[in-house]
Amino acid sequence: MFEQQHILNKIEQWAERLPYKTLKIEVELPNQSFVLEKSKNRPVGFAPPPMEKRKGD
């Protein structure tokens, strides 16, 4: 079971690199199945506009 958990953790780490809104990964093994479901929430608020570099700097 330890090896399976390690592999599932690696799959989750890989999935975090994807630009997803909603993610569902199903892994079926002979005697069991695992489901990873995640959603990324959009950030609330706004970012200020980037500051322009002045010519004298």
N, C-alpha and C positions, 0 to 999 in steps of 0.2 A: 504493500500500500504506500510506503514511503516514496518509492520510485514514481508511482502514478501521481502522487501529490506534487512531487518535484516537477514532473512534466506539465501538469495543469498550471502550476505557478509560472512556468516558462511561457505557456500559451497566453496567460493573462498579461505578462509583461510585454509580449509581442503585440497583443491587441491594443495596449495602451498607446502604442506608436501610431495607430491608425486614426485618421480624422473622422471619427464616428459621432453621430448624435445618439443612436441606439445600437447596441451590439448584443447579439445572441449567438453563442457558440455551444453546440451540443457535441459531446464526445460519448460515443457508445462503445462499451467494452463487452466482452462475452457475458459477464455476470452483473454488470452495473452500467449506469450512464450518469454523466455529469452535465450540468447546464450552467453556463456563465452568462448572465444577463446584466448589462450595465447601460446607463444613460449618462451622458455628459450634459450638465446644465449650462445654459448660456450665461456668461458673466453679466451681472447686473451693474448698471451705471455706464459711465463712459470714460474714455481716456482723453486727457487734454491734447490738443494738437501739438506736434513736435515743435520745439523751439528752433527758430531759424538762426543760423550762425551769422554773427555780424561781421562785416568786412574788416573791422579794426582788430579783431581777436586773433 
